[in-house]
Amino acid sequence: MRLRNNPKAYDIMAENSDLVILEPESLKGQLHKQFEKEQPLFIEIGMGKGDFIYENAKRYPENNYIGIEKYPSVLAAAINKMKKKDIPSNLRLMHYDAIELEKVFDKNEVDKIYLNFSDPWPKTRHAKRRLTSKAFLDVYQNILKQYGKIEFKTDNRGLFEYSIMSVNDNKMFIDDICLDLHHSDQNENNIMTEYERKFSVNGPIYKMVICFEKEKNNG
Ligand SMILES: C[S@@+](CC[C@H](N)C(=O)[O-])C[C@H]1O[C@@H](n2cnc3c(N)ncnc32)[C@H](O)[C@@H]1O
């Protein structure tokens, strides 16, 4: 997601320190203290304007949620959008680059990672920027709990196929896979993102759930 640069983006973050985690590295391994209750931690990487993470936090008060976004202007837009509504106490946002997340989260700190409509970076020379490339998967492995899952949704067939191969190359497991989410039984509990609403009119939405280690009694 690219938005026009907002010169006030950092000010907007600072003014909303009840919602935004401002110096996340200083809280490494202590992020649960940002929340009223210590409960499972779910994060979305590349949350854009944050509709998905916001709706999750409202629907599932038994979990804590952190939405992570690399671009300050995009995060500022998310803050301004959320401020018009009631902000659930189990939701926080963070301006951060996913490749650095080991500086913020301890090993085993995160229960689930959501990747929604990640930028496809179609040129081969940009493949390393894809959020399902090896370098990013290594980071996720180092912050996820032992059987923690990654849920990935996209409308981009090329990125989906690349991601399946990346999962295979990294010896991960596919827990579930769906080639047309909106016409599957999984759609019932699906929470739509901004991109999903915009692009699902053009074709199917692909989804897979992946993990680094499978529980023995689970297939
Ligand atoms: C195509 S948008 C999708 C936004 C939202 N998830 C949705 O589905 O509507 C991808 C988002 O990922 C963010 N992003 C890309 N690379 C990132 C990174 N390395 N760390 C954190 N966010 C990143 C982009 O800034 C952009 O907002």
The ligand as a Gaussian input file, in Angstrom:
#p B3LYP/6-31G(d) Opt

LIG

0 1
 C       -0.763000      -4.638000      -0.315000
 S       -0.815000      -3.974000       1.284000
 C       -2.041000      -4.947000       2.115000
 C       -2.614000      -4.264000       3.312000
 C       -3.613000      -5.098000       4.144000
 N       -2.973000      -6.256000       4.747000
 C       -4.796000      -5.541000       3.318000
 O       -4.895000      -6.734000       3.042000
 O       -5.616000      -4.690000       2.967000
 C        0.690000      -4.603000       1.989000
 C        1.147000      -3.830000       3.198000
 O        2.307000      -4.449000       3.740000
 C        3.209000      -3.434000       4.179000
 N        4.561000      -4.000000       4.218000
 C        5.314000      -4.348000       3.151000
 N        6.515000      -4.816000       3.539000
 C        6.522000      -4.750000       4.904000
 C        7.499000      -5.087000       5.902000
 N        8.702000      -5.553000       5.553000
 N        7.172000      -4.911000       7.207000
 C        5.952000      -4.425000       7.555000
 N        4.988000      -4.080000       6.651000
 C        5.276000      -4.248000       5.340000
 C        3.024000      -2.360000       3.138000
 O        3.472000      -1.097000       3.575000
 C        1.519000      -2.394000       2.890000
 O        0.819000      -1.522000       3.741000

